[in-house]
């Protein structure tokens, strides 16, 4: 599951970076809850 989530993040990452931000995968728990950390311009 974590690998599939990372693949999706990698697809949207260029769009976030183009706007001065980024995203980091923090955790995928056993129930499927995904936690990410937004960075840069997207951090707020």
Buried (B, 14 or more C-beta within 10 A) or exposed (E): EEEEBEEEBEEEBEEBBEEEBBBEBEEBEEEEEBEEEEBEEBEE
